[in-house]
């Protein structure tokens, strides 16, 4: 029988950071840049609203679900053997969500420095062996000089994979002129991806058993406010494969790409 622990924040124990695993109504954590580690072999783990930003969050549980109200970290790594993962995450470097037998539902805000290519991309890697994936992403570009949000730039790398179920990936926000590399693969379920209107770059969809579907939205306004026209080009189409690109205006932009592959389901792209 598994139990439940609730993580409400970080405190201090002498000179060391301490993990709080019980509800404390008047808990007031100090600011810290700690490494937050949780190892709970037979626990459900729930993170409340934590008002500190650990540099790294690492959670491991063999049998139990992990849920996160809201947490910001440079890097978050959550791995579950038997259980699901659900939560709201903000990351500036990387997010890793892994489960063998459960589903993953996540709202993810990814912050990327505009000094790319000097800076590596902000990365999200989401994988489940037997469950489904349902994610919403908000992408933001940050000026590394003053740590302020800017309207363009940034480099983002998203990988979503399921061995035996469906995948849904949506992008609610993304900067103009940002670079997005999205890879999504599943063995037996459908894939549905909705990039943000700022997306421009290549796309590739394939399946072993069905024809891919690309839905093109009409009258999409120029997100840069420059009255540019958007062109969706289909470069290569066959029964079970489709390759194309999205271009805003006349300039061809290299770097961004969306690759969708479902062995026994239908990949769908809505742009």
N, C-alpha and C positions, 0 to 999 in steps of 0.2 A: 504494500500500500504506500503510495507516494504522498508526500506532504506539500505544503505551500509556504514559500517565503516571499516576503515583500521587501524590495530594496527601496528605501526612501531617500538615501543620500549618502554623502561622504562626510566623515568628521575627522577629528584628530585624536589619537591615542598616544600621548607623549609627543614624540617627534614623528610618529608614523601615521600614514593615512589609514582610516578604519572603515570597513564596510558595515553599513547599518542594515540589519535584516529583520527588523521589527518596527511596527508602526510607533512613531513617537510624535505626538501632535505638535510639540513645541521645538522640534528639531531644527537647528539653524546651522547648516554646515559652513565651514570656512572655504574660501577659494583655494583650489588646489589644482595641480597638474598631475594627478596621480595616475598610476596604472590600476584600473579597476578590474579585479579578477573575481569571477564567481564560478565555483565548481560545486554542483549540486546533483549528485548521481540519480537520486530518486525524488527530486523536488520539481514542482511547478515554480517558476521564477517570474515574479512580477516587479517591474520597475515603475515606481511612481514618477511624478514630475521632479526631476533632480536638477537643482539650480546651480550645479557646478559643472564644469566641462573637463572630464578626464581626458588625458591625451589618448589613452587606449582603453577600450572596453572589451573584455574577453569573457564569454559565458560558455560553460560546458555543462551539459546534463545528458544522462543516458536515457532516463525515462521521465518525461515531464514536458509541459508546454512552457514557452517563454513569451511574455507579453511586455511591451514597453509603452508607457504613456507618452513620454517624450524625452529624448536624451540627445545631447550634442557631444560629439567626440571627434578628435582628428581621425581615429580609426576605430571601427566597431567590428567585432568578430564573434558571431553567435553560432554555435554548433550543437545540434540535438540529434541523438540517435533515434529515439521513438517519441515523437511529439511534434507540435506545430509551433510556428513562430509568427507573431503578430506585433506590429508596433509602428511608431513614428520615429524616424531617425534623421539626424543632421550630421553630415560628415564633410570634412575638408580634405581627407586623403583617401580613405577606402572604407567600404562596407562589405562584409562577408556574412551571408546567411546560408546555413547548411542544415538540412534535416534528411534523415533516411526515409521516414515513413509518414510524415505529416505535411500539411499544407503551409504555404507562406503568404501572408497578407501584409504588405508594407507600404507606408507612405514615406518617401525618401527625398530629403533636400540635399543636393550635392553642391558644394561650393568649390570653385576652381579659380586659381590665380590666372590673371591675364598675361603673365610673363611667359606663357607657352610660346616656343618650344623649350625654353630653359627648364620650366617646371614640368614634372610628369603629370599625366591626367589624374583626375579624381575618378576612382574606380568603384563600381558596385558589382559584386559577384554573388548571384543568387541561384541556389541549386537544391532540388529535392529529388529523391529517387522515385517515390511513388505518389506524391501529392501534387496538388495544383499550385500555381503561382499567380498572384493578383497584386500588381504593384502600380503605384502612381509616383512619378518623379517630377520634382521641381528643380531646375538647373539654374545656378546663379554664378555670375562672374564677379570676382573680387579683385580690386586693385591692391596688389601686395604692398604698395608703398604706404597707403593710409588705411588699409583694411576696410575700404568702403565698397559697397556694391556699385557696379557699373552696368551699362546696358548692352555691352557687346563683348565678345571674346569668351575664352574658357575652353577647356578640353575635358571631355567626359567619356568614360568607357564603361558600358553596361553589358553584363553577360547574365542571361536568365535561361536556366536549363531544367527540364524535368524529364525523367526517364519514362514516365508512364501516365502523364496527365496533361491538362491544358495549361496554357500560359497566356496571361493578359498583361500588357505593358502600356501605360499611358503617360504622356508628358504634358503636364499642366502649364509649365513655364520653362522657357529656355531663352538665353540671350541671342540677339542677332549676331551673325558671324561667328558663332561658336562651332566647335568641332565635336561631333557625337559619333562614337563607334558603338553600335548595338548589335550583339549576337544573341540569337535566341533559338534553341533547339529542343525538340521533344520527340520521343519515339512513337507515342500512340495518340496524342491529343491534338487539338487545334491550337494555333497561335494567333493572337489578335494584338496588333500593335498600332498605336495612334501617336505619331510624332507631333511635336508642337509645330505651328505654322512657320516658325523661323527655320525649320529644317531645310537644308539644301545639301544635296550629295547623292551618292549612289544607293541603290537598293537591289536586293537579290532575294527571291523567294523560290523554294523548291519543295517538292513532296514526292514520295515514291508511289502514291496511290491516287492523288487527286490534283486538280488544277489550282494553282495559287490564285488569290483574288486581290486586286489592287483597286481600291475605291478612291476616286479623285473628287475632292470637294470643290464645288464651284464658288466663284466670287470670294476667294480668300484674300483679305486685305494685306497689303505689304506691311509686315511687322516693323520694318525700319521707317515707315512713314515717308517713303520716297516715291510712292506711286509706281513702283516697279511691277512688272507683270511676271507671274510665275508660269514656268513651263514644266510639264511632266512628260519626260521622254521615255518611250519603251524601246530599248535597244535590241533586246533579244527575247522572244517568247516562243515557248514550246508548250506541249500539253501539261507538263509537270514542272516547268521552270519559267521564271520570268526575271528579267534584268532591266533596270532602267535608272533614271536619275531625275532629281528635282533641281531646277535652276531658278533663282530669282534674278531678273534682269538679264543682261547680256554676259555677265562675267561667270565663267565656269569655276566652281570652287572644289578643290581637291581635299581629301581628308576624311570627310564624314561618309559613313556608310551604314546601312541596315541590312543584316543578313539573317533570314528566317528559314529554318529547315524543320519540317515535320515528316517523319518517316511514314506514319500511317494516319495523318490528319491533314487539315487544310490550313496553310498559312495565309493570314489576311493582313493587309496593310491599308490603313485609312489615312490619306494625306490630303 
